[in-house]
Amino acid sequence: MVRESLIPWHRRLALTFAALLLVQVLTGVMLVFREEFSALGLPRANEARPISMLAVENAVRSAYPSFRLEAAQFPSPITRDYVLKLHDSSHKLLLVAVDPTDSSTHELGSIASVLEGLRVFHEDLWLGQSGRAALCLEAICLLFLAISGLILWWPRRTAIFKSMRLPTRGPARTVLFWWHRTLGSILAFLIIPSAVTGSILAVGGFLPSWTPNVTPPRQRAPTDDDRVAVARALFQTLSVREVRFDAASGGIKRIVLREPGVGLRAPITDINFNPATGSIESIVAAQHLKGYDRVWAWGFPIHSAQVGGYCLRALLVATGVVAAGVATLGVGLWWERRPRSAQLASLRSRG
């Protein structure tokens, strides 16, 4: 009885969210290797040397005077360059790399810009909080589809492996049914972690910003180089990952640090500055997070494949490919089994 009542809900929700689920899965797969794809257009530096934040900013501002700095990502083993995000008065996005060997600038190609746009779309559908609400509902729906699919698939009397068939011959509806059923049963176990962590991140977008948990020292860092130096001195075991610039003053207002070789614990530490005076306004240390902040910080590196190395990334890509196949098979199965006429629909509704 439970299985029979689940079938129409499984079908209706799947058809309702099929397009959004497919788009989210495909964009998520593409973003798994976002840094590697973005680095394809970067010239390879021979030997990196320390460079001041002021030199990076001056190089970009002199090359692109009509753009304002929004954020700067520090070099990683993959990019080996500073990657800066800029916007002009019309909010046009521009991604520029600064070579730490000679401070030369290099405008990133369309691949990096497209991936940045996909990242924003994947987070909120370009709709802000409304998009986050839709994604939260989508994640709940995805959890229901995975769990209900497992219930519908779970064999009653036959062995588990006998209930997993991939026929290549027979009526189209029979072939589609077994491929959807078998691949869906495998996918359900793989997609549940992504659905859970995705819902955690979506809900986190509606909550207040993280509560400061470290008393900031009473010192001022008037220049951007001073602020980076203060951040490194306060957290010597962490590395600077990214800085955010204030739109009005152009100075650094936030520094994001993370632990090299991110593990399952919270990866991000924030230091927020007063961009005008350079005083430290608040510090959020990863090791002191509590409550939902800690849950969010646990879910983020898993959902974004920042743990497990390339093995987890490959698994997420495979999961995305299978998910796209299962969604396509499900739509095809519905199309084959749909009523062909009003009379047939009336007969089916009567049982």
C-alpha positions as CSV (number, residue, x, y, z in Angstrom):
1,M,0.0,0.0,0.0
2,V,2.8,2.4,0.8
3,R,4.5,1.7,-2.5
4,E,1.3,2.3,-4.5
5,S,0.7,5.6,-2.8
6,L,4.3,6.8,-3.4
7,I,4.3,6.2,-7.2
8,P,2.1,9.2,-8.2
9,W,3.9,11.5,-5.8
10,H,7.3,10.3,-7.0
11,R,6.2,10.9,-10.6
12,R,4.6,14.3,-10.1
13,L,7.5,15.8,-8.1
14,A,10.0,14.4,-10.5
15,L,8.2,15.9,-13.5
16,T,7.8,19.2,-11.7
17,F,11.4,19.6,-10.7
18,A,13.0,17.6,-13.6
19,A,14.3,20.6,-15.5
20,L,15.7,22.4,-12.4
21,L,17.3,19.2,-11.0
22,L,18.9,18.5,-14.4
23,V,20.3,22.1,-14.7
24,Q,21.6,22.1,-11.1
25,V,23.3,18.7,-11.5
26,L,25.0,19.7,-14.7
27,T,26.2,23.1,-13.4
28,G,27.4,21.4,-10.2
29,V,29.4,18.9,-12.3
30,M,31.0,21.7,-14.3
31,L,31.9,23.7,-11.1
32,V,33.8,20.7,-9.6
33,F,36.7,21.5,-11.8
34,R,36.1,25.3,-12.0
35,E,39.6,26.2,-10.9
36,E,41.3,23.8,-13.3
37,F,39.2,25.0,-16.2
38,S,39.8,28.7,-15.3
39,A,43.6,28.1,-15.2
40,L,43.6,26.8,-18.8
41,G,44.0,30.3,-20.1
42,L,46.7,31.4,-17.7
43,P,50.3,31.6,-18.7
44,R,52.5,29.4,-16.6
45,A,54.9,31.3,-14.3
46,N,58.4,30.0,-14.2
47,E,59.2,30.9,-10.6
48,A,56.8,32.7,-8.2
49,R,58.2,35.4,-5.9
50,P,56.5,37.3,-3.1
51,I,54.6,40.3,-4.3
52,S,52.8,43.0,-2.3
53,M,49.1,43.4,-2.4
54,L,49.7,47.1,-3.3
55,A,51.6,46.0,-6.4
56,V,48.8,43.6,-7.4
57,E,46.1,46.4,-7.0
58,N,48.2,49.0,-8.8
59,A,48.8,46.7,-11.8
60,V,45.1,46.0,-12.2
61,R,43.9,49.6,-11.6
62,S,46.4,51.0,-14.1
63,A,45.4,48.4,-16.8
64,Y,41.7,48.7,-16.2
65,P,41.0,52.2,-14.8
66,S,37.3,52.1,-15.4
67,F,36.7,49.0,-13.3
68,R,36.6,48.7,-9.6
69,L,38.1,45.8,-7.5
70,E,35.6,43.5,-5.9
71,A,37.7,40.5,-4.8
72,A,41.1,38.9,-5.2
73,Q,41.9,35.2,-5.0
74,F,45.4,34.4,-3.9
75,P,47.6,32.0,-5.9
76,S,47.0,28.3,-5.5
77,P,49.0,25.3,-6.8
78,I,46.6,25.2,-9.8
79,T,46.4,28.8,-10.9
80,R,49.8,30.1,-9.4
81,D,48.5,33.6,-10.2
82,Y,46.4,36.2,-8.4
83,V,42.9,36.1,-9.9
84,L,40.9,39.4,-9.4
85,K,37.2,40.0,-9.9
86,L,36.3,43.5,-11.2
87,H,33.1,45.3,-12.2
88,D,32.5,48.5,-14.1
89,S,29.7,51.0,-13.7
90,S,27.3,48.8,-15.7
91,H,28.1,45.8,-13.5
92,K,30.0,44.0,-16.3
93,L,32.2,41.3,-14.8
94,L,35.9,41.0,-15.7
95,L,38.3,38.4,-14.4
96,V,42.0,39.4,-14.5
97,A,45.1,37.4,-13.5
98,V,48.2,39.0,-12.1
99,D,51.5,37.1,-12.6
100,P,53.4,37.2,-9.3
101,T,56.8,37.0,-11.2
102,D,56.5,40.3,-13.0
103,S,53.1,41.9,-11.9
104,S,51.9,41.6,-15.5
105,T,48.1,41.4,-16.0
106,H,46.3,38.8,-18.2
107,E,42.5,38.9,-18.9
108,L,40.9,35.6,-18.4
109,G,39.0,34.1,-21.3
110,S,35.3,33.4,-21.6
111,I,35.5,30.0,-19.9
112,A,36.3,31.6,-16.5
113,S,33.6,34.2,-16.9
114,V,31.0,31.6,-17.8
115,L,32.0,29.4,-14.9
116,E,31.7,32.3,-12.5
117,G,28.2,33.0,-13.8
118,L,27.3,29.3,-13.4
119,R,28.6,29.5,-9.8
120,V,26.3,32.3,-9.0
121,F,23.4,30.6,-10.8
122,H,24.1,27.3,-8.9
123,E,23.9,29.2,-5.6
124,D,20.7,31.3,-6.1
125,L,19.5,31.0,-9.7
126,W,20.4,34.7,-10.2
127,L,17.3,35.5,-8.1
128,G,18.9,36.2,-4.7
129,Q,16.9,34.9,-1.7
130,S,14.0,33.8,-3.9
131,G,16.4,31.6,-5.8
132,R,17.8,30.2,-2.5
133,A,14.2,29.3,-1.4
134,A,13.6,27.5,-4.6
135,L,16.8,25.6,-4.3
136,C,16.0,24.6,-0.7
137,L,12.6,23.3,-1.9
138,E,14.4,21.5,-4.7
139,A,16.8,19.8,-2.3
140,I,13.9,18.6,-0.1
141,C,12.2,17.2,-3.2
142,L,15.5,15.5,-4.3
143,L,15.7,13.8,-0.9
144,F,12.1,12.6,-1.2
145,L,12.7,11.3,-4.7
146,A,15.8,9.4,-3.6
147,I,14.2,7.9,-0.5
148,S,10.9,7.1,-2.3
149,G,12.8,5.6,-5.2
150,L,14.7,3.3,-2.9
151,I,11.4,2.2,-1.3
152,L,9.8,1.5,-4.7
153,W,12.9,-0.3,-5.9
154,W,13.6,-2.4,-2.8
155,P,12.9,-6.1,-3.7
156,R,10.3,-7.9,-1.7
157,R,11.1,-11.6,-2.5
158,T,13.9,-11.6,-5.0
159,A,17.6,-11.0,-4.4
160,I,18.8,-7.5,-4.7
161,F,21.0,-8.1,-7.7
162,K,18.2,-9.9,-9.5
163,S,16.1,-6.8,-9.2
164,M,18.7,-4.8,-11.1
165,R,18.4,-5.3,-14.8
166,L,19.6,-3.4,-17.8
167,P,17.8,-5.0,-20.8
168,T,18.6,-3.9,-24.3
169,R,15.7,-5.5,-26.1
170,G,12.0,-5.4,-25.6
171,P,9.2,-2.8,-25.6
172,A,10.5,0.8,-25.1
173,R,8.5,1.3,-21.9
174,T,9.9,-2.0,-20.4
175,V,13.5,-1.0,-21.3
176,L,13.1,2.5,-20.0
177,F,11.5,1.2,-16.8
178,W,14.3,-1.2,-15.9
179,W,17.1,1.3,-16.7
180,H,15.4,4.0,-14.7
181,R,14.8,1.6,-11.8
182,T,18.3,0.1,-11.7
183,L,20.3,3.3,-12.3
184,G,18.0,5.2,-9.9
185,S,18.6,2.7,-7.1
186,I,22.3,3.2,-7.5
187,L,22.0,7.0,-7.8
188,A,19.8,7.3,-4.6
189,F,22.7,6.3,-2.4
190,L,25.1,8.7,-4.1
191,I,22.7,11.7,-4.4
192,I,21.6,11.8,-0.7
193,P,24.8,13.4,0.6
194,S,24.6,16.1,-2.1
195,A,20.9,16.8,-1.4
196,V,21.5,17.0,2.4
197,T,24.5,19.3,2.1
198,G,22.8,21.4,-0.6
199,S,19.8,22.0,1.6
200,I,22.1,22.9,4.5
201,L,23.9,25.5,2.4
202,A,20.6,26.9,1.0
203,V,19.1,27.3,4.5
204,G,22.3,29.0,5.7
205,G,21.7,31.8,3.2
206,F,18.6,32.9,5.2
207,L,20.4,32.9,8.5
208,P,22.4,35.8,10.0
209,S,26.1,36.0,9.2
210,W,28.4,34.0,11.4
211,T,28.8,35.1,15.0
212,P,32.2,36.5,15.8
213,N,34.0,34.1,18.2
214,V,37.4,35.7,18.8
215,T,38.1,39.0,20.5
216,P,39.9,41.2,17.9
217,P,43.1,42.8,18.9
218,R,43.2,46.6,19.2
219,Q,45.5,47.4,16.4
220,R,45.1,49.2,13.1
221,A,46.3,48.2,9.7
222,P,46.1,51.3,7.5
223,T,47.2,49.7,4.2
224,D,46.1,46.6,2.5
225,D,49.5,45.0,2.9
226,D,49.3,45.7,6.6
227,R,45.9,43.9,6.8
228,V,47.2,40.8,5.0
229,A,50.2,40.8,7.3
230,V,48.0,41.1,10.4
231,A,45.8,38.2,9.2
232,R,48.9,36.0,8.6
233,A,50.3,36.9,12.0
234,L,47.0,36.1,13.8
235,F,46.6,32.7,12.1
236,Q,50.1,31.5,11.2
237,T,49.0,27.9,10.3
238,L,46.4,29.2,7.8
239,S,46.9,30.6,4.3
240,V,45.1,33.6,2.8
241,R,42.6,32.4,0.3
242,E,40.7,35.5,-0.8
243,V,40.3,39.2,0.1
244,R,37.2,41.4,-0.5
245,F,37.4,45.1,-1.3
246,D,35.1,47.9,-0.1
247,A,33.2,49.6,-2.9
248,A,33.6,53.1,-1.4
249,S,37.2,53.3,-0.2
250,G,38.7,50.5,-2.4
251,G,40.5,49.0,0.6
252,I,40.3,45.5,1.9
253,K,37.3,44.9,4.2
254,R,37.4,41.1,4.5
255,I,40.1,38.5,4.5
256,V,39.3,34.8,4.1
257,L,41.8,32.3,5.4
258,R,41.7,28.5,5.1
259,E,43.7,25.6,6.2
260,P,46.0,24.0,3.6
261,G,44.7,20.6,2.7
262,V,41.1,21.1,3.8
263,G,39.6,18.4,5.9
264,L,36.1,17.7,7.2
265,R,36.3,20.4,9.8
266,A,35.3,24.0,9.0
267,P,37.7,25.4,6.3
268,I,37.1,29.1,6.5
269,T,38.2,31.8,8.9
270,D,37.1,35.4,8.4
271,I,38.7,38.7,9.5
272,N,36.6,41.8,8.9
273,F,38.2,45.2,8.8
274,N,36.9,48.7,8.9
275,P,38.0,49.8,5.4
276,A,38.4,53.4,6.4
277,T,40.4,53.1,9.6
278,G,42.0,49.6,9.2
279,S,40.8,48.5,12.6
280,I,39.7,44.9,13.0
281,E,35.9,44.8,13.5
282,S,35.3,41.1,14.0
283,I,37.0,37.6,13.7
284,V,35.2,34.4,13.0
285,A,37.6,31.5,13.6
286,A,36.8,28.1,12.1
287,Q,37.7,26.1,15.1
288,H,35.3,28.0,17.4
289,L,32.2,27.7,15.3
290,K,29.0,26.5,17.0
291,G,25.5,25.5,16.2
292,Y,24.3,25.8,12.6
293,D,27.5,27.6,11.6
294,R,29.5,24.5,12.4
295,V,27.0,22.3,10.4
296,W,27.2,24.7,7.4
297,A,31.0,24.7,7.6
298,W,30.9,20.9,7.7
299,G,28.6,20.6,4.7
300,F,30.4,23.2,2.4
301,P,33.6,21.3,1.7
302,I,31.7,18.1,1.1
303,H,29.2,19.6,-1.3
304,S,31.9,21.5,-3.2
305,A,34.2,18.5,-3.3
306,Q,37.0,20.1,-1.4
307,V,37.7,16.9,0.6
308,G,38.7,13.6,-0.8
309,G,40.8,15.0,-3.5
310,Y,40.2,13.9,-7.1
311,C,38.6,10.7,-6.1
312,L,35.6,12.5,-4.6
313,R,35.5,14.9,-7.6
314,A,35.4,11.9,-10.0
315,L,32.6,10.3,-7.9
316,L,30.6,13.6,-8.0
317,V,31.0,13.8,-11.8
318,A,29.9,10.2,-12.2
319,T,26.9,10.9,-9.9
320,G,26.0,13.9,-12.1
321,V,26.2,11.9,-15.3
322,V,24.0,9.1,-13.8
323,A,21.6,11.7,-12.4
324,A,21.2,13.3,-15.8
325,G,20.6,9.8,-17.3
326,V,18.0,8.9,-14.7
327,A,16.1,12.1,-15.1
328,T,16.1,11.7,-18.9
329,L,15.0,8.1,-18.6
330,G,12.2,9.1,-16.2
331,V,10.8,11.7,-18.6
332,G,11.0,9.2,-21.4
333,L,9.2,6.6,-19.3
334,W,6.4,9.0,-18.5
335,W,6.2,9.9,-22.2
336,E,5.8,6.3,-23.2
337,R,3.2,5.5,-20.5
338,R,1.2,8.7,-20.8
339,P,-2.5,8.3,-22.0
340,R,-2.8,8.5,-25.7
341,S,-6.4,9.7,-25.8
342,A,-9.1,11.2,-23.6
343,Q,-10.9,7.8,-23.6
344,L,-7.8,6.0,-22.5
345,A,-7.1,8.5,-19.8
346,S,-10.6,8.1,-18.5
347,L,-10.2,4.3,-18.4
348,R,-6.9,4.6,-16.5
349,S,-8.3,7.0,-14.0
350,R,-11.0,4.4,-13.2
351,G,-8.3,1.8,-12.5
